[in-house]
Amino acid sequence: MLGVQESTALFALLGSDQRPLDEISTDFASKFPGDSHFRVCNSLAILLEDENMIKPTERLIALAILHQAYASHKASSNPFISFLIDVIITIF
């Protein structure tokens, strides 16, 4: 579960729809240390499960963060890879 400060920072990132995704991802990495990535990404996955929880642009940002948080690892070691694939399949 995220604290108030983490939630505020996360929703600020999701609302950054006028910025490039790579800047948002870099911001994510600087605001959330590596040991908190799983908790934060898990919260993003929960938000993404319900299409009405966040706006479409926020969904895109959340998906980019889920991908980028583990981009330096092998795809198979990303704990959210199957979730990402399911979301992409559902979209198309």
MOFENJO-V783532 format. One record per residue. N is the residue number from 1. RES is the residue in one letter. OMEGA is omega in whole degrees, 0 to 359 (NA if undefined). Layout:
n: {N,N}
res: {RES,RES}
omega: {OMEGA,OMEGA}
This chain:
n: {1,2,3,4,5,6,7,8,9,10,11,12,13,14,15,16,17,18,19,20,21,22,23,24,25,26,27,28,29,30,31,32,33,34,35,36,37,38,39,40,41,42,43,44,45,46,47,48,49,50,51,52,53,54,55,56,57,58,59,60,61,62,63,64,65,66,67,68,69,70,71,72,73,74,75,76,77,78,79,80,81,82,83,84,85,86,87,88,89,90,91,92}
res: {M,L,G,V,Q,E,S,T,A,L,F,A,L,L,G,S,D,Q,R,P,L,D,E,I,S,T,D,F,A,S,K,F,P,G,D,S,H,F,R,V,C,N,S,L,A,I,L,L,E,D,E,N,M,I,K,P,T,E,R,L,I,A,L,A,I,L,H,Q,A,Y,A,S,H,K,A,S,S,N,P,F,I,S,F,L,I,D,V,I,I,T,I,F}
omega: {181,174,182,181,179,179,179,179,181,180,174,177,181,180,182,188,178,181,176,182,181,175,179,179,177,177,178,182,180,182,183,179,184,181,178,183,182,180,182,179,176,176,177,179,178,178,182,182,179,184,183,183,181,182,180,179,177,177,179,178,179,178,178,178,178,179,186,181,182,184,181,178,172,181,182,179,175,183,182,184,180,177,178,180,178,180,180,178,180,181,183,NA}
